[in-house]
């Protein structure tokens, strides 16, 4: 797989990364298998996928532990090829119920302790990319970002990123310490980032890390109405009601048409479109299966034509809110 510079003068990573959240959290528990997930992470490295993304809130905590277990099984040379990214700034209660929304916590003391805990769970001496998961409206951003900058000074973190933020917040943080990456949702059915944070990244040499580039699985064409169990967060999401999925089927039908032109899968077309958004755009599709890693990685070899782009630009907006 071709590599991309993740941010200006930053590490080079495979064009397609790997989001690890679903291995431990949010999606169907029936799909979780730690042994298979470790094998999936190792297969990803074999395919040139070298950006791995997690967060302390996933589980909570168990996803970082799982990634740490996978990292422990690597040779030093393989570990050096990876950029390990985690996030801080969201918390859930211990008795979290399906559909519960995590709460932001950007207190400096929480940031400092969380970093030490993440280092321990991941089994690393330094976090390659530490991202603020959400801005806490109850804590001045300068205080939160300053605490994160202190971790870079202390040698515990190499670079900082932000997630789900607005350009004004990025500007404010950048005065204190560089924002190396921005993570936001971007896919063929969620395009808001194209008009705000992606241009910000392009102007400043920051990397852009799209999460949910496959529309939480919808753009693969493999999901059907009523297929989610209660503990799968999509069962409580407005875009995955039976009515919304039926209305959004037109999006998948068009993506499938483009896929047939390239002898590719709908997932590969969806990823190829995201990859075409910029040189420092590295999507992080999630999966729990090695074969899906193979499929997603192969998307980097798909080049969409002008005709493909024109057709994909005609797609309607998705029915249903993101959250």
Secondary structure as UniProt FT lines:
FT   STRAND          3..5
FT   TURN            8..9
FT   STRAND          12..14
FT   STRAND          18..19
FT   HELIX           21..23
FT   HELIX           29..31
FT   HELIX           34..46
FT   TURN            47..48
FT   STRAND          51..53
FT   TURN            56..61
FT   HELIX           62..72
FT   HELIX           76..81
FT   STRAND          83..88
FT   STRAND          90..91
FT   TURN            94..95
FT   TURN            98..99
FT   STRAND          103..104
FT   HELIX           108..122
FT   STRAND          127..132
FT   TURN            137..138
FT   HELIX           141..153
FT   TURN            154..155
FT   STRAND          157..163
FT   HELIX           167..174
FT   TURN            175..176
FT   STRAND          181..185
FT   TURN            188..189
FT   HELIX           192..195
FT   HELIX           197..204
FT   STRAND          207..211
FT   TURN            213..217
FT   HELIX           218..220
FT   TURN            225..226
FT   TURN            230..231
FT   HELIX           233..236
FT   HELIX           238..240
FT   HELIX           242..262
FT   HELIX           266..275
FT   TURN            276..277
FT   TURN            279..280
FT   HELIX           290..298
FT   HELIX           299..301
FT   HELIX           306..312
FT   TURN            313..314
//
